[in-house]
Amino acid sequence: DWVCSFDSDLGLAGRVPNQRHLRQVFLHREPYSVVVSANSPLARLQRPIQVNEFVNAFLVAREKGTRTRTKIESWFKEHLSGKKLPVPLITISSLEAAKRLVASGFGATALPHLAVADEIANGILVPIQVEQFELNADYYLTYHTDKKLSVAVLHFLSLLKEMPDSTFHDPELDTMLKQAQL
């Protein structure tokens, strides 16, 4: 919305429906990780858990309407023969709240890996494997094609292109960067 209304030069978001004058460039794909507390019985298993075990793990999920919730609902629908997201289910309003609840020993959650990487590194959360669980969050850089991008934004985009393993590429932005001699 901010990019559409010219309140922001750039946006970072998931894919949005085609909107006139908005351009989205793929930036990053982030895998989801299923995590539990270090004290969870699931953390001690030496094998991937099955879908039915995941269903019964007291799933902590984001609120309805979020991209994370939509992805989890779709995954369960696909892997539970068309059934809806199962109960027991705890709905939470933020990533931080979901992480804290699971870290305290209640249930399991699936979040973008970047959101739980520090907690995993510090032993607060433990990643577990779930059979057939392969979800990703795609992030796109969004800009308005009718807005002249500031020099600061162009420098930022130039830095993005120089990052190791960068997949950031857009012919229109490349042209802008060349014209700005960046």
C-alpha positions as CSV (number, residue, x, y, z in Angstrom):
1,D,0.0,0.0,0.0
2,W,2.8,2.4,0.9
3,V,4.5,1.9,-2.5
4,C,1.2,2.3,-4.4
5,S,0.5,5.6,-2.6
6,F,4.0,6.9,-3.2
7,D,4.7,7.0,0.6
8,S,7.6,4.6,0.2
9,D,10.1,4.1,-2.5
10,L,10.5,0.3,-1.9
11,G,8.5,-2.5,-0.3
12,L,9.6,-5.9,0.8
13,A,6.8,-8.4,0.8
14,G,5.4,-11.6,-0.5
15,R,3.9,-11.7,-4.0
16,V,1.0,-9.3,-4.4
17,P,-1.6,-9.5,-7.1
18,N,-0.7,-7.7,-10.3
19,Q,-1.3,-4.0,-9.8
20,R,-0.8,-1.4,-12.5
21,H,2.4,0.6,-12.0
22,L,3.9,-1.8,-9.5
23,R,6.8,-4.0,-10.3
24,Q,8.0,-6.9,-8.1
25,V,11.5,-8.4,-8.4
26,F,12.3,-11.7,-6.7
27,L,14.8,-11.2,-3.9
28,H,15.0,-14.2,-1.6
29,R,13.4,-17.6,-0.9
30,E,13.3,-18.5,2.8
31,P,12.5,-22.1,3.9
32,Y,10.1,-22.7,6.8
33,S,11.4,-24.6,9.8
34,V,9.2,-26.6,12.2
35,V,10.5,-26.0,15.7
36,V,9.8,-27.2,19.2
37,S,11.3,-26.5,22.6
38,A,14.5,-28.3,23.6
39,N,12.5,-30.2,26.2
40,S,9.8,-31.4,23.8
41,P,9.6,-35.2,23.3
42,L,9.6,-34.5,19.6
43,A,13.0,-32.9,19.9
44,R,14.4,-36.2,21.1
45,L,13.2,-38.3,18.2
46,Q,15.9,-39.4,15.9
47,R,13.6,-39.5,12.8
48,P,11.3,-37.2,10.9
49,I,7.9,-37.1,12.4
50,Q,4.8,-38.1,10.4
51,V,2.0,-35.8,9.5
52,N,-0.3,-37.3,12.1
53,E,2.3,-36.7,14.8
54,F,2.6,-33.1,13.7
55,V,-1.2,-32.8,13.8
56,N,-1.2,-33.9,17.5
57,A,1.7,-31.6,18.6
58,F,-0.5,-28.7,19.6
59,L,0.3,-26.5,16.6
60,V,1.0,-22.8,17.4
61,A,0.0,-20.8,14.3
62,R,-0.2,-17.2,13.2
63,E,-3.6,-15.6,12.9
64,K,-5.9,-16.2,10.0
65,G,-5.1,-14.0,7.0
66,T,-1.3,-14.1,7.4
67,R,0.9,-15.6,4.7
68,T,2.4,-18.0,7.2
69,R,-1.1,-19.3,8.3
70,T,-2.3,-19.6,4.7
71,K,0.8,-21.7,3.8
72,I,0.3,-24.0,6.8
73,E,-3.4,-24.4,6.1
74,S,-2.7,-25.3,2.4
75,W,0.0,-27.8,3.5
76,F,-2.3,-29.5,5.9
77,K,-5.2,-29.6,3.4
78,E,-2.8,-31.2,0.9
79,H,-1.4,-33.8,3.3
80,L,-4.6,-34.6,5.2
81,S,-6.8,-35.5,2.2
82,G,-8.5,-32.1,2.0
83,K,-9.2,-31.6,5.7
84,K,-8.9,-28.2,7.2
85,L,-6.2,-27.2,9.6
86,P,-6.5,-29.6,12.5
87,V,-7.0,-29.0,16.2
88,P,-5.4,-28.8,18.7
89,L,-4.4,-25.3,17.4
90,I,-3.4,-22.2,19.2
91,T,-3.7,-19.0,17.2
92,I,-1.1,-16.3,18.0
93,S,-0.8,-12.7,16.7
94,S,3.0,-12.5,16.2
95,L,6.1,-14.5,15.3
96,E,7.7,-13.5,18.6
97,A,4.7,-14.7,20.6
98,A,4.7,-18.0,18.7
99,K,8.4,-18.5,19.4
100,R,8.0,-17.7,23.1
101,L,5.1,-20.0,23.6
102,V,6.8,-22.9,21.8
103,A,10.1,-22.2,23.7
104,S,8.2,-22.4,27.0
105,G,7.4,-26.0,26.1
106,F,4.0,-25.7,24.4
107,G,3.6,-27.3,21.0
108,A,5.3,-26.8,17.7
109,T,5.3,-24.1,15.1
110,A,6.4,-23.6,11.6
111,L,8.0,-20.2,10.7
112,P,10.4,-18.9,8.2
113,H,13.9,-20.1,9.2
114,L,15.4,-16.6,9.5
115,A,12.8,-15.9,12.1
116,V,14.0,-18.8,14.3
117,A,17.7,-19.0,13.4
118,D,18.9,-17.2,16.6
119,E,16.7,-19.3,18.9
120,I,18.0,-22.5,17.1
121,A,21.6,-21.4,17.4
122,N,21.1,-20.7,21.1
123,G,19.4,-24.0,21.8
124,I,16.1,-22.3,22.8
125,L,14.2,-24.0,19.9
126,V,15.1,-27.2,18.1
127,P,14.3,-27.8,14.5
128,I,12.5,-31.1,13.7
129,Q,11.9,-32.8,10.4
130,V,8.3,-33.4,9.3
131,E,7.7,-35.8,6.5
132,Q,6.9,-34.0,3.2
133,F,7.1,-30.6,4.9
134,E,8.8,-28.3,2.4
135,L,7.4,-24.8,2.6
136,N,9.1,-21.6,1.5
137,A,8.4,-17.9,1.8
138,D,9.3,-15.9,-1.3
139,Y,10.2,-12.2,-0.8
140,Y,10.0,-9.6,-3.5
141,L,11.3,-6.1,-3.8
142,T,8.4,-3.9,-4.9
143,Y,8.6,-0.5,-6.5
144,H,6.3,1.9,-8.3
145,T,7.2,2.3,-12.0
146,D,6.1,5.9,-12.0
147,K,8.2,7.1,-9.1
148,K,11.8,8.3,-9.6
149,L,13.9,6.4,-7.1
150,S,16.1,8.4,-4.8
151,V,19.9,8.2,-5.0
152,A,19.9,6.5,-1.5
153,V,17.5,3.8,-2.8
154,L,19.6,3.3,-5.9
155,H,22.8,2.9,-3.8
156,F,20.9,0.3,-1.7
157,L,19.9,-1.6,-4.9
158,S,23.4,-1.5,-6.1
159,L,24.6,-3.1,-2.8
160,L,21.9,-5.8,-3.2
161,K,23.3,-6.7,-6.6
162,E,26.8,-6.9,-5.3
163,M,26.0,-9.4,-2.5
164,P,27.4,-12.9,-2.8
165,D,24.9,-15.3,-4.2
166,S,22.6,-12.4,-5.2
167,T,19.7,-13.4,-7.4
168,F,18.5,-9.8,-7.6
169,H,18.1,-8.9,-11.2
170,D,15.7,-6.5,-13.0
171,P,16.4,-4.9,-16.4
172,E,14.5,-1.7,-15.5
173,L,16.5,-1.3,-12.3
174,D,19.7,-2.2,-14.1
175,T,19.0,0.6,-16.5
176,M,18.3,3.1,-13.6
177,L,21.6,2.0,-11.9
178,K,23.6,2.6,-15.1
179,Q,22.0,6.0,-15.7
180,A,22.9,6.9,-12.1
181,Q,26.4,5.6,-12.7
182,L,26.2,3.1,-9.8
